[in-house]
Amino acid sequence: MPKTLLLMRHAKSSWDEPQLSDAERPLNSRGRRDAPRMGRVLAPLPDRIVSSPAVRARTTALLVAEAAEYTGPIVFDARIYEAGVPELVQVTRDQPDACHRLLLIGHNPGLEAWVSAFALDTLRFPTAALAELELELSSWSDLSASTPGRLVRVVRPKELR
């Protein structure tokens, strides 16, 4: 059975509190509006959500899940924070095979690089953007950075406003 990988960049974060570390930055008002919008386009729902634990990604995951009425597991994986494509691939490879539709919430530039590789073109992946990829895999552990897949759609929050 093919796998579906949903890649989402965290929603827009705030820079209003310069004393906060990068990982502690919260969402700004636009981010708090965009995350639920994106949650409402998650049909069918993922079997599992795996997110960076950074505050802006964690909050995005929780707002997306609430808006989508998602009740499955949400896992916070520190490897996603500041991850490049190889680390994102490894996180994805470590997911249970019972999960057929996975949502991974993280950061640029890693997500944009991975989505662009699937699109075979440089693709703009702004905050809260969502990419849906179909992968011909029966097991997540078989995934590599060069696994063939089909980019089904990219949804950007600006398109939903």
Secondary structure, 3 states (H helix, E strand, C coil): CCEEEEEEECCCECCCCCCCCHHHCCECHHHHHHHHHHHCCCCCCCCEEEECCCHHHHHHHHHHHHHHCCCCCEEECHHHCCCCHHHHHHHHHCCCCCCCEEEEEECCCHHHHHHHHHHCCCCCCCCCCEEEEEECCCCHHHCCCCCCEEEEEEECHHHHC
